[in-house]
Amino acid sequence: MAGPIYFAIGDVHGEAKKLRQLHGAILDRIAFENLPARIVHLGDYVDRGPNSRGVIDRIMKLEDRFAG
């Protein structure tokens, strides 16, 4: 069996709405493929964009959802 599919997301810069849309697309693909997968967040989460707090909250919520 092949290893997991990795999705790397970098430099979100406070764009919580765009991150939500991207997470949705990735989760849909994971469900469709029915294979193990990992989402890795890299780079800058905050600054510049309109909702840095929303980005942090979203990533923490995703981690809680898949903990364990």
CHARMM internal coordinates of N, CA and C (Angstrom, degrees):
IC EDIT
DIST 1 N 1 CA 1.4530
DIST 1 CA 1 C 1.5250
ANGL 1 N 1 CA 1 C 108.95
DIST 1 C 2 N 1.2904
ANGL 1 CA 1 C 2 N 116.21
DIHE 1 N 1 CA 1 C 2 N 136.88
DIST 2 N 2 CA 1.4605
ANGL 1 C 2 N 2 CA 121.46
DIHE 1 CA 1 C 2 N 2 CA 179.55
DIST 2 CA 2 C 1.5250
ANGL 2 N 2 CA 2 C 110.35
DIHE 1 C 2 N 2 CA 2 C -71.44
DIST 2 C 3 N 1.3143
ANGL 2 CA 2 C 3 N 115.69
DIHE 2 N 2 CA 2 C 3 N 157.06
DIST 3 N 3 CA 1.4611
ANGL 2 C 3 N 3 CA 121.05
DIHE 2 CA 2 C 3 N 3 CA 177.71
DIST 3 CA 3 C 1.5139
ANGL 3 N 3 CA 3 C 111.14
DIHE 2 C 3 N 3 CA 3 C -70.64
DIST 3 C 4 N 1.3138
ANGL 3 CA 3 C 4 N 115.72
DIHE 3 N 3 CA 3 C 4 N -179.61
DIST 4 N 4 CA 1.4627
ANGL 3 C 4 N 4 CA 119.34
DIHE 3 CA 3 C 4 N 4 CA -177.60
DIST 4 CA 4 C 1.5290
ANGL 4 N 4 CA 4 C 112.39
DIHE 3 C 4 N 4 CA 4 C -69.44
DIST 4 C 5 N 1.3139
ANGL 4 CA 4 C 5 N 115.29
DIHE 4 N 4 CA 4 C 5 N 156.70
DIST 5 N 5 CA 1.4613
ANGL 4 C 5 N 5 CA 122.49
DIHE 4 CA 4 C 5 N 5 CA 171.04
DIST 5 CA 5 C 1.5298
ANGL 5 N 5 CA 5 C 106.62
DIHE 4 C 5 N 5 CA 5 C -82.37
DIST 5 C 6 N 1.3107
ANGL 5 CA 5 C 6 N 117.18
DIHE 5 N 5 CA 5 C 6 N 133.86
DIST 6 N 6 CA 1.4654
ANGL 5 C 6 N 6 CA 121.45
DIHE 5 CA 5 C 6 N 6 CA 177.94
DIST 6 CA 6 C 1.5206
ANGL 6 N 6 CA 6 C 109.86
DIHE 5 C 6 N 6 CA 6 C -106.94
DIST 6 C 7 N 1.3253
ANGL 6 CA 6 C 7 N 115.19
DIHE 6 N 6 CA 6 C 7 N 134.40
DIST 7 N 7 CA 1.4550
ANGL 6 C 7 N 7 CA 122.77
DIHE 6 CA 6 C 7 N 7 CA 173.34
DIST 7 CA 7 C 1.5218
ANGL 7 N 7 CA 7 C 106.81
DIHE 6 C 7 N 7 CA 7 C -115.31
DIST 7 C 8 N 1.3119
ANGL 7 CA 7 C 8 N 117.61
DIHE 7 N 7 CA 7 C 8 N 119.07
DIST 8 N 8 CA 1.4628
ANGL 7 C 8 N 8 CA 121.96
DIHE 7 CA 7 C 8 N 8 CA -179.65
DIST 8 CA 8 C 1.5198
ANGL 8 N 8 CA 8 C 108.97
DIHE 7 C 8 N 8 CA 8 C -106.77
DIST 8 C 9 N 1.3313
ANGL 8 CA 8 C 9 N 115.12
DIHE 8 N 8 CA 8 C 9 N 127.51
DIST 9 N 9 CA 1.4616
ANGL 8 C 9 N 9 CA 121.79
DIHE 8 CA 8 C 9 N 9 CA 179.69
DIST 9 CA 9 C 1.5209
ANGL 9 N 9 CA 9 C 107.21
DIHE 8 C 9 N 9 CA 9 C -118.46
DIST 9 C 10 N 1.3091
ANGL 9 CA 9 C 10 N 117.23
DIHE 9 N 9 CA 9 C 10 N 124.79
DIST 10 N 10 CA 1.4609
ANGL 9 C 10 N 10 CA 120.10
DIHE 9 CA 9 C 10 N 10 CA -178.58
DIST 10 CA 10 C 1.5144
ANGL 10 N 10 CA 10 C 113.08
DIHE 9 C 10 N 10 CA 10 C -124.62
DIST 10 C 11 N 1.3114
ANGL 10 CA 10 C 11 N 114.94
DIHE 10 N 10 CA 10 C 11 N 152.68
DIST 11 N 11 CA 1.4671
ANGL 10 C 11 N 11 CA 123.47
DIHE 10 CA 10 C 11 N 11 CA 171.40
DIST 11 CA 11 C 1.5346
ANGL 11 N 11 CA 11 C 113.95
DIHE 10 C 11 N 11 CA 11 C 50.38
DIST 11 C 12 N 1.3018
ANGL 11 CA 11 C 12 N 116.22
DIHE 11 N 11 CA 11 C 12 N 65.98
DIST 12 N 12 CA 1.4625
ANGL 11 C 12 N 12 CA 122.49
DIHE 11 CA 11 C 12 N 12 CA 179.85
DIST 12 CA 12 C 1.5364
ANGL 12 N 12 CA 12 C 111.01
DIHE 11 C 12 N 12 CA 12 C -74.35
DIST 12 C 13 N 1.3144
ANGL 12 CA 12 C 13 N 117.44
DIHE 12 N 12 CA 12 C 13 N -34.83
DIST 13 N 13 CA 1.4758
ANGL 12 C 13 N 13 CA 123.87
DIHE 12 CA 12 C 13 N 13 CA 175.98
DIST 13 CA 13 C 1.5251
ANGL 13 N 13 CA 13 C 114.33
DIHE 12 C 13 N 13 CA 13 C 51.47
DIST 13 C 14 N 1.3250
ANGL 13 CA 13 C 14 N 116.65
DIHE 13 N 13 CA 13 C 14 N 45.64
DIST 14 N 14 CA 1.4595
ANGL 13 C 14 N 14 CA 120.16
DIHE 13 CA 13 C 14 N 14 CA 173.09
DIST 14 CA 14 C 1.5142
ANGL 14 N 14 CA 14 C 115.98
DIHE 13 C 14 N 14 CA 14 C 77.03
DIST 14 C 15 N 1.3116
ANGL 14 CA 14 C 15 N 118.12
DIHE 14 N 14 CA 14 C 15 N 13.21
DIST 15 N 15 CA 1.4738
ANGL 14 C 15 N 15 CA 122.09
DIHE 14 CA 14 C 15 N 15 CA -179.21
DIST 15 CA 15 C 1.5283
ANGL 15 N 15 CA 15 C 110.01
DIHE 14 C 15 N 15 CA 15 C -93.65
DIST 15 C 16 N 1.3274
ANGL 15 CA 15 C 16 N 115.99
DIHE 15 N 15 CA 15 C 16 N 74.14
DIST 16 N 16 CA 1.4684
ANGL 15 C 16 N 16 CA 121.57
DIHE 15 CA 15 C 16 N 16 CA -175.12
DIST 16 CA 16 C 1.5235
ANGL 16 N 16 CA 16 C 112.36
DIHE 15 C 16 N 16 CA 16 C -62.96
DIST 16 C 17 N 1.3145
ANGL 16 CA 16 C 17 N 118.30
DIHE 16 N 16 CA 16 C 17 N -38.81
DIST 17 N 17 CA 1.4659
ANGL 16 C 17 N 17 CA 121.10
DIHE 16 CA 16 C 17 N 17 CA -179.19
DIST 17 CA 17 C 1.5282
ANGL 17 N 17 CA 17 C 110.59
DIHE 16 C 17 N 17 CA 17 C -63.74
DIST 17 C 18 N 1.3216
ANGL 17 CA 17 C 18 N 116.71
DIHE 17 N 17 CA 17 C 18 N -44.70
DIST 18 N 18 CA 1.4638
ANGL 17 C 18 N 18 CA 120.44
DIHE 17 CA 17 C 18 N 18 CA 178.81
DIST 18 CA 18 C 1.5242
ANGL 18 N 18 CA 18 C 110.88
DIHE 17 C 18 N 18 CA 18 C -65.99
DIST 18 C 19 N 1.3367
ANGL 18 CA 18 C 19 N 116.67
DIHE 18 N 18 CA 18 C 19 N -37.43
DIST 19 N 19 CA 1.4616
ANGL 18 C 19 N 19 CA 120.32
DIHE 18 CA 18 C 19 N 19 CA 177.85
DIST 19 CA 19 C 1.5269
ANGL 19 N 19 CA 19 C 110.37
DIHE 18 C 19 N 19 CA 19 C -64.69
DIST 19 C 20 N 1.3191
ANGL 19 CA 19 C 20 N 117.34
DIHE 19 N 19 CA 19 C 20 N -41.28
DIST 20 N 20 CA 1.4651
ANGL 19 C 20 N 20 CA 121.28
DIHE 19 CA 19 C 20 N 20 CA 177.48
DIST 20 CA 20 C 1.5279
ANGL 20 N 20 CA 20 C 110.68
DIHE 19 C 20 N 20 CA 20 C -59.07
DIST 20 C 21 N 1.3185
ANGL 20 CA 20 C 21 N 116.87
DIHE 20 N 20 CA 20 C 21 N -43.61
DIST 21 N 21 CA 1.4625
ANGL 20 C 21 N 21 CA 121.14
DIHE 20 CA 20 C 21 N 21 CA 179.14
DIST 21 CA 21 C 1.5332
ANGL 21 N 21 CA 21 C 111.08
DIHE 20 C 21 N 21 CA 21 C -64.95
DIST 21 C 22 N 1.3187
ANGL 21 CA 21 C 22 N 116.19
DIHE 21 N 21 CA 21 C 22 N -42.03
DIST 22 N 22 CA 1.4591
ANGL 21 C 22 N 22 CA 120.38
DIHE 21 CA 21 C 22 N 22 CA 179.37
DIST 22 CA 22 C 1.5244
ANGL 22 N 22 CA 22 C 111.21
DIHE 21 C 22 N 22 CA 22 C -65.81
DIST 22 C 23 N 1.3429
ANGL 22 CA 22 C 23 N 116.71
DIHE 22 N 22 CA 22 C 23 N -44.47
DIST 23 N 23 CA 1.4649
ANGL 22 C 23 N 23 CA 119.62
DIHE 22 CA 22 C 23 N 23 CA 176.62
DIST 23 CA 23 C 1.5268
ANGL 23 N 23 CA 23 C 110.21
DIHE 22 C 23 N 23 CA 23 C -58.39
DIST 23 C 24 N 1.3201
ANGL 23 CA 23 C 24 N 117.34
DIHE 23 N 23 CA 23 C 24 N -42.23
DIST 24 N 24 CA 1.4640
ANGL 23 C 24 N 24 CA 120.75
DIHE 23 CA 23 C 24 N 24 CA 179.38
DIST 24 CA 24 C 1.5224
ANGL 24 N 24 CA 24 C 112.16
DIHE 23 C 24 N 24 CA 24 C -59.54
DIST 24 C 25 N 1.3281
ANGL 24 CA 24 C 25 N 116.18
DIHE 24 N 24 CA 24 C 25 N -44.43
DIST 25 N 25 CA 1.4660
ANGL 24 C 25 N 25 CA 120.59
DIHE 24 CA 24 C 25 N 25 CA 179.27
DIST 25 CA 25 C 1.5330
ANGL 25 N 25 CA 25 C 111.08
DIHE 24 C 25 N 25 CA 25 C -64.78
DIST 25 C 26 N 1.3213
ANGL 25 CA 25 C 26 N 116.01
DIHE 25 N 25 CA 25 C 26 N -41.51
DIST 26 N 26 CA 1.4683
ANGL 25 C 26 N 26 CA 120.26
DIHE 25 CA 25 C 26 N 26 CA 179.64
DIST 26 CA 26 C 1.5265
ANGL 26 N 26 CA 26 C 110.54
DIHE 25 C 26 N 26 CA 26 C -65.90
DIST 26 C 27 N 1.3274
ANGL 26 CA 26 C 27 N 117.30
DIHE 26 N 26 CA 26 C 27 N -45.49
DIST 27 N 27 CA 1.4644
ANGL 26 C 27 N 27 CA 120.26
DIHE 26 CA 26 C 27 N 27 CA -179.45
DIST 27 CA 27 C 1.5264
ANGL 27 N 27 CA 27 C 111.31
DIHE 26 C 27 N 27 CA 27 C -64.35
DIST 27 C 28 N 1.3284
ANGL 27 CA 27 C 28 N 117.49
DIHE 27 N 27 CA 27 C 28 N -35.82
DIST 28 N 28 CA 1.4656
ANGL 27 C 28 N 28 CA 120.76
DIHE 27 CA 27 C 28 N 28 CA 174.93
DIST 28 CA 28 C 1.5253
ANGL 28 N 28 CA 28 C 110.71
DIHE 27 C 28 N 28 CA 28 C -62.48
DIST 28 C 29 N 1.3151
ANGL 28 CA 28 C 29 N 116.21
DIHE 28 N 28 CA 28 C 29 N -43.19
DIST 29 N 29 CA 1.4728
ANGL 28 C 29 N 29 CA 120.12
DIHE 28 CA 28 C 29 N 29 CA 179.67
DIST 29 CA 29 C 1.5237
ANGL 29 N 29 CA 29 C 110.88
DIHE 28 C 29 N 29 CA 29 C -65.19
DIST 29 C 30 N 1.3333
ANGL 29 CA 29 C 30 N 116.04
DIHE 29 N 29 CA 29 C 30 N -42.96
DIST 30 N 30 CA 1.4635
ANGL 29 C 30 N 30 CA 119.90
DIHE 29 CA 29 C 30 N 30 CA 178.71
DIST 30 CA 30 C 1.5265
ANGL 30 N 30 CA 30 C 110.14
DIHE 29 C 30 N 30 CA 30 C -59.11
DIST 30 C 31 N 1.3240
ANGL 30 CA 30 C 31 N 116.58
DIHE 30 N 30 CA 30 C 31 N -44.40
DIST 31 N 31 CA 1.4692
ANGL 30 C 31 N 31 CA 120.48
DIHE 30 CA 30 C 31 N 31 CA 179.64
DIST 31 CA 31 C 1.5241
ANGL 31 N 31 CA 31 C 110.59
DIHE 30 C 31 N 31 CA 31 C -65.19
DIST 31 C 32 N 1.3229
ANGL 31 CA 31 C 32 N 117.75
DIHE 31 N 31 CA 31 C 32 N -40.72
DIST 32 N 32 CA 1.4631
ANGL 31 C 32 N 32 CA 121.70
DIHE 31 CA 31 C 32 N 32 CA -179.39
DIST 32 CA 32 C 1.5243
ANGL 32 N 32 CA 32 C 111.37
DIHE 31 C 32 N 32 CA 32 C -66.22
DIST 32 C 33 N 1.3268
ANGL 32 CA 32 C 33 N 116.89
DIHE 32 N 32 CA 32 C 33 N -44.91
DIST 33 N 33 CA 1.4604
ANGL 32 C 33 N 33 CA 121.75
DIHE 32 CA 32 C 33 N 33 CA -177.94
DIST 33 CA 33 C 1.5272
ANGL 33 N 33 CA 33 C 111.78
DIHE 32 C 33 N 33 CA 33 C -72.47
DIST 33 C 34 N 1.3299
ANGL 33 CA 33 C 34 N 116.56
DIHE 33 N 33 CA 33 C 34 N -28.30
DIST 34 N 34 CA 1.4609
ANGL 33 C 34 N 34 CA 122.86
DIHE 33 CA 33 C 34 N 34 CA -178.34
DIST 34 CA 34 C 1.5332
ANGL 34 N 34 CA 34 C 111.65
DIHE 33 C 34 N 34 CA 34 C 53.51
DIST 34 C 35 N 1.3344
ANGL 34 CA 34 C 35 N 114.93
DIHE 34 N 34 CA 34 C 35 N 43.45
DIST 35 N 35 CA 1.4615
ANGL 34 C 35 N 35 CA 122.06
DIHE 34 CA 34 C 35 N 35 CA 177.88
DIST 35 CA 35 C 1.5202
ANGL 35 N 35 CA 35 C 108.79
DIHE 34 C 35 N 35 CA 35 C -124.50
DIST 35 C 36 N 1.3290
ANGL 35 CA 35 C 36 N 117.31
DIHE 35 N 35 CA 35 C 36 N 156.50
DIST 36 N 36 CA 1.4595
ANGL 35 C 36 N 36 CA 118.77
DIHE 35 CA 35 C 36 N 36 CA 176.35
DIST 36 CA 36 C 1.5326
ANGL 36 N 36 CA 36 C 109.93
DIHE 35 C 36 N 36 CA 36 C -61.86
DIST 36 C 37 N 1.3099
ANGL 36 CA 36 C 37 N 116.05
DIHE 36 N 36 CA 36 C 37 N 143.61
DIST 37 N 37 CA 1.4650
ANGL 36 C 37 N 37 CA 120.43
DIHE 36 CA 36 C 37 N 37 CA -178.26
DIST 37 CA 37 C 1.5186
ANGL 37 N 37 CA 37 C 110.00
DIHE 36 C 37 N 37 CA 37 C -148.27
DIST 37 C 38 N 1.3166
ANGL 37 CA 37 C 38 N 114.59
DIHE 37 N 37 CA 37 C 38 N 158.47
DIST 38 N 38 CA 1.4584
ANGL 37 C 38 N 38 CA 122.22
DIHE 37 CA 37 C 38 N 38 CA 176.84
DIST 38 CA 38 C 1.5200
ANGL 38 N 38 CA 38 C 107.74
DIHE 37 C 38 N 38 CA 38 C -134.00
DIST 38 C 39 N 1.3266
ANGL 38 CA 38 C 39 N 116.04
DIHE 38 N 38 CA 38 C 39 N 140.47
DIST 39 N 39 CA 1.4614
ANGL 38 C 39 N 39 CA 121.78
DIHE 38 CA 38 C 39 N 39 CA 173.15
DIST 39 CA 39 C 1.5158
ANGL 39 N 39 CA 39 C 106.91
DIHE 38 C 39 N 39 CA 39 C -109.96
DIST 39 C 40 N 1.3106
ANGL 39 CA 39 C 40 N 116.12
DIHE 39 N 39 CA 39 C 40 N 125.30
DIST 40 N 40 CA 1.4669
ANGL 39 C 40 N 40 CA 121.99
DIHE 39 CA 39 C 40 N 40 CA -179.02
DIST 40 CA 40 C 1.5233
ANGL 40 N 40 CA 40 C 108.10
DIHE 39 C 40 N 40 CA 40 C -117.30
DIST 40 C 41 N 1.3316
ANGL 40 CA 40 C 41 N 115.68
DIHE 40 N 40 CA 40 C 41 N 126.71
DIST 41 N 41 CA 1.4679
ANGL 40 C 41 N 41 CA 120.97
DIHE 40 CA 40 C 41 N 41 CA 177.13
DIST 41 CA 41 C 1.5246
ANGL 41 N 41 CA 41 C 108.99
DIHE 40 C 41 N 41 CA 41 C -101.03
DIST 41 C 42 N 1.3125
ANGL 41 CA 41 C 42 N 116.34
DIHE 41 N 41 CA 41 C 42 N 127.30
DIST 42 N 42 CA 1.4572
ANGL 41 C 42 N 42 CA 123.26
DIHE 41 CA 41 C 42 N 42 CA -177.73
DIST 42 CA 42 C 1.5300
ANGL 42 N 42 CA 42 C 109.79
DIHE 41 C 42 N 42 CA 42 C -125.28
DIST 42 C 43 N 1.2785
ANGL 42 CA 42 C 43 N 116.30
DIHE 42 N 42 CA 42 C 43 N 160.53
DIST 43 N 43 CA 1.4627
ANGL 42 C 43 N 43 CA 119.98
DIHE 42 CA 42 C 43 N 43 CA 170.87
DIST 43 CA 43 C 1.5125
ANGL 43 N 43 CA 43 C 113.99
DIHE 42 C 43 N 43 CA 43 C 79.28
DIST 43 C 44 N 1.3004
ANGL 43 CA 43 C 44 N 115.09
DIHE 43 N 43 CA 43 C 44 N -153.42
DIST 44 N 44 CA 1.4678
ANGL 43 C 44 N 44 CA 122.76
DIHE 43 CA 43 C 44 N 44 CA -172.54
DIST 44 CA 44 C 1.5245
ANGL 44 N 44 CA 44 C 111.07
DIHE 43 C 44 N 44 CA 44 C -86.60
DIST 44 C 45 N 1.3207
ANGL 44 CA 44 C 45 N 116.00
DIHE 44 N 44 CA 44 C 45 N 120.17
DIST 45 N 45 CA 1.4643
ANGL 44 C 45 N 45 CA 120.98
DIHE 44 CA 44 C 45 N 45 CA 176.60
DIST 45 CA 45 C 1.5225
ANGL 45 N 45 CA 45 C 111.08
DIHE 44 C 45 N 45 CA 45 C -84.55
DIST 45 C 46 N 1.2927
ANGL 45 CA 45 C 46 N 116.71
DIHE 45 N 45 CA 45 C 46 N -36.49
DIST 46 N 46 CA 1.4663
ANGL 45 C 46 N 46 CA 121.84
DIHE 45 CA 45 C 46 N 46 CA -170.29
DIST 46 CA 46 C 1.5247
ANGL 46 N 46 CA 46 C 111.39
DIHE 45 C 46 N 46 CA 46 C -120.26
DIST 46 C 47 N 1.2796
ANGL 46 CA 46 C 47 N 115.47
DIHE 46 N 46 CA 46 C 47 N 170.05
DIST 47 N 47 CA 1.4728
ANGL 46 C 47 N 47 CA 131.09
DIHE 46 CA 46 C 47 N 47 CA 177.94
DIST 47 CA 47 C 1.5235
ANGL 47 N 47 CA 47 C 110.46
DIHE 46 C 47 N 47 CA 47 C 93.71
DIST 47 C 48 N 1.2653
ANGL 47 CA 47 C 48 N 116.41
DIHE 47 N 47 CA 47 C 48 N 160.01
DIST 48 N 48 CA 1.4715
ANGL 47 C 48 N 48 CA 125.74
DIHE 47 CA 47 C 48 N 48 CA 178.12
DIST 48 CA 48 C 1.5166
ANGL 48 N 48 CA 48 C 114.67
DIHE 47 C 48 N 48 CA 48 C 67.65
DIST 48 C 49 N 1.3059
ANGL 48 CA 48 C 49 N 118.83
DIHE 48 N 48 CA 48 C 49 N -56.30
DIST 49 N 49 CA 1.4574
ANGL 48 C 49 N 49 CA 122.21
DIHE 48 CA 48 C 49 N 49 CA -174.04
DIST 49 CA 49 C 1.5163
ANGL 49 N 49 CA 49 C 113.14
DIHE 48 C 49 N 49 CA 49 C -73.72
DIST 49 C 50 N 1.3301
ANGL 49 CA 49 C 50 N 115.96
DIHE 49 N 49 CA 49 C 50 N 173.10
DIST 50 N 50 CA 1.4597
ANGL 49 C 50 N 50 CA 121.20
DIHE 49 CA 49 C 50 N 50 CA -173.05
DIST 50 CA 50 C 1.5300
ANGL 50 N 50 CA 50 C 115.76
DIHE 49 C 50 N 50 CA 50 C -78.91
DIST 50 C 51 N 1.3290
ANGL 50 CA 50 C 51 N 119.14
DIHE 50 N 50 CA 50 C 51 N -13.42
DIST 51 N 51 CA 1.4617
ANGL 50 C 51 N 51 CA 118.36
DIHE 50 CA 50 C 51 N 51 CA -171.09
DIST 51 CA 51 C 1.5370
ANGL 51 N 51 CA 51 C 111.67
DIHE 50 C 51 N 51 CA 51 C -146.68
DIST 51 C 52 N 1.3080
ANGL 51 CA 51 C 52 N 116.02
DIHE 51 N 51 CA 51 C 52 N 66.52
DIST 52 N 52 CA 1.4695
ANGL 51 C 52 N 52 CA 120.45
DIHE 51 CA 51 C 52 N 52 CA 179.57
DIST 52 CA 52 C 1.5199
ANGL 52 N 52 CA 52 C 111.25
DIHE 51 C 52 N 52 CA 52 C -61.09
DIST 52 C 53 N 1.3239
ANGL 52 CA 52 C 53 N 116.91
DIHE 52 N 52 CA 52 C 53 N -41.46
DIST 53 N 53 CA 1.4688
ANGL 52 C 53 N 53 CA 120.76
DIHE 52 CA 52 C 53 N 53 CA 179.33
DIST 53 CA 53 C 1.5264
ANGL 53 N 53 CA 53 C 111.09
DIHE 52 C 53 N 53 CA 53 C -61.34
DIST 53 C 54 N 1.3150
ANGL 53 CA 53 C 54 N 116.70
DIHE 53 N 53 CA 53 C 54 N -39.62
DIST 54 N 54 CA 1.4523
ANGL 53 C 54 N 54 CA 121.03
DIHE 53 CA 53 C 54 N 54 CA 178.66
DIST 54 CA 54 C 1.5233
ANGL 54 N 54 CA 54 C 112.36
DIHE 53 C 54 N 54 CA 54 C -62.69
DIST 54 C 55 N 1.3297
ANGL 54 CA 54 C 55 N 116.40
DIHE 54 N 54 CA 54 C 55 N -35.28
DIST 55 N 55 CA 1.4589
ANGL 54 C 55 N 55 CA 120.65
DIHE 54 CA 54 C 55 N 55 CA 177.64
DIST 55 CA 55 C 1.5260
ANGL 55 N 55 CA 55 C 109.96
DIHE 54 C 55 N 55 CA 55 C -63.87
DIST 55 C 56 N 1.3215
ANGL 55 CA 55 C 56 N 116.23
DIHE 55 N 55 CA 55 C 56 N -48.59
DIST 56 N 56 CA 1.4672
ANGL 55 C 56 N 56 CA 120.61
DIHE 55 CA 55 C 56 N 56 CA -179.60
DIST 56 CA 56 C 1.5284
ANGL 56 N 56 CA 56 C 110.17
DIHE 55 C 56 N 56 CA 56 C -61.69
DIST 56 C 57 N 1.3281
ANGL 56 CA 56 C 57 N 116.82
DIHE 56 N 56 CA 56 C 57 N -46.28
DIST 57 N 57 CA 1.4667
ANGL 56 C 57 N 57 CA 120.77
DIHE 56 CA 56 C 57 N 57 CA 179.26
DIST 57 CA 57 C 1.5279
ANGL 57 N 57 CA 57 C 110.91
DIHE 56 C 57 N 57 CA 57 C -59.28
DIST 57 C 58 N 1.3158
ANGL 57 CA 57 C 58 N 116.69
DIHE 57 N 57 CA 57 C 58 N -42.20
DIST 58 N 58 CA 1.4670
ANGL 57 C 58 N 58 CA 121.38
DIHE 57 CA 57 C 58 N 58 CA -178.08
DIST 58 CA 58 C 1.5270
ANGL 58 N 58 CA 58 C 111.25
DIHE 57 C 58 N 58 CA 58 C -64.73
DIST 58 C 59 N 1.3241
ANGL 58 CA 58 C 59 N 117.00
DIHE 58 N 58 CA 58 C 59 N -44.76
DIST 59 N 59 CA 1.4618
ANGL 58 C 59 N 59 CA 120.52
DIHE 58 CA 58 C 59 N 59 CA 179.99
DIST 59 CA 59 C 1.5269
ANGL 59 N 59 CA 59 C 110.12
DIHE 58 C 59 N 59 CA 59 C -65.05
DIST 59 C 60 N 1.3178
ANGL 59 CA 59 C 60 N 117.27
DIHE 59 N 59 CA 59 C 60 N -42.37
DIST 60 N 60 CA 1.4680
ANGL 59 C 60 N 60 CA 120.21
DIHE 59 CA 59 C 60 N 60 CA 178.99
DIST 60 CA 60 C 1.5263
ANGL 60 N 60 CA 60 C 110.86
DIHE 59 C 60 N 60 CA 60 C -63.80
DIST 60 C 61 N 1.3278
ANGL 60 CA 60 C 61 N 117.39
DIHE 60 N 60 CA 60 C 61 N -39.46
DIST 61 N 61 CA 1.4586
ANGL 60 C 61 N 61 CA 121.70
DIHE 60 CA 60 C 61 N 61 CA 178.74
DIST 61 CA 61 C 1.5334
ANGL 61 N 61 CA 61 C 110.60
DIHE 60 C 61 N 61 CA 61 C -63.86
DIST 61 C 62 N 1.3305
ANGL 61 CA 61 C 62 N 116.57
DIHE 61 N 61 CA 61 C 62 N -41.68
DIST 62 N 62 CA 1.4601
ANGL 61 C 62 N 62 CA 120.79
DIHE 61 CA 61 C 62 N 62 CA 178.27
DIST 62 CA 62 C 1.5241
ANGL 62 N 62 CA 62 C 110.46
DIHE 61 C 62 N 62 CA 62 C -64.14
DIST 62 C 63 N 1.3282
ANGL 62 CA 62 C 63 N 117.30
DIHE 62 N 62 CA 62 C 63 N -42.53
DIST 63 N 63 CA 1.4683
ANGL 62 C 63 N 63 CA 121.01
DIHE 62 CA 62 C 63 N 63 CA 177.85
DIST 63 CA 63 C 1.5256
ANGL 63 N 63 CA 63 C 110.88
DIHE 62 C 63 N 63 CA 63 C -61.40
DIST 63 C 64 N 1.3276
ANGL 63 CA 63 C 64 N 117.08
DIHE 63 N 63 CA 63 C 64 N -43.21
DIST 64 N 64 CA 1.4640
ANGL 63 C 64 N 64 CA 120.77
DIHE 63 CA 63 C 64 N 64 CA 178.70
DIST 64 CA 64 C 1.5351
ANGL 64 N 64 CA 64 C 110.75
DIHE 63 C 64 N 64 CA 64 C -62.48
DIST 64 C 65 N 1.3165
ANGL 64 CA 64 C 65 N 116.35
DIHE 64 N 64 CA 64 C 65 N -39.54
DIST 65 N 65 CA 1.4649
ANGL 64 C 65 N 65 CA 121.01
DIHE 64 CA 64 C 65 N 65 CA -178.51
DIST 65 CA 65 C 1.5159
ANGL 65 N 65 CA 65 C 112.00
DIHE 64 C 65 N 65 CA 65 C -61.46
DIST 65 C 66 N 1.3293
ANGL 65 CA 65 C 66 N 116.75
DIHE 65 N 65 CA 65 C 66 N -36.27
DIST 66 N 66 CA 1.4564
ANGL 65 C 66 N 66 CA 120.93
DIHE 65 CA 65 C 66 N 66 CA -175.38
DIST 66 CA 66 C 1.5155
ANGL 66 N 66 CA 66 C 113.58
DIHE 65 C 66 N 66 CA 66 C -110.55
DIST 66 C 67 N 1.3091
ANGL 66 CA 66 C 67 N 117.16
DIHE 66 N 66 CA 66 C 67 N 15.86
DIST 67 N 67 CA 1.4733
ANGL 66 C 67 N 67 CA 120.24
DIHE 66 CA 66 C 67 N 67 CA 178.94
DIST 67 CA 67 C 1.5295
ANGL 67 N 67 CA 67 C 109.71
DIHE 66 C 67 N 67 CA 67 C -62.81
DIST 67 C 68 N 1.3124
ANGL 67 CA 67 C 68 N 113.87
DIHE 67 N 67 CA 67 C 68 N 138.08
DIST 68 N 68 CA 1.4681
ANGL 67 C 68 N 68 CA 118.75
DIHE 67 CA 67 C 68 N 68 CA 177.12
DIST 68 CA 68 C 1.4812
ANGL 68 N 68 CA 68 C 110.85
DIHE 67 C 68 N 68 CA 68 C 87.60
END
COOR INIT
IC SEED 1 N 1 CA 1 C
IC BUILD
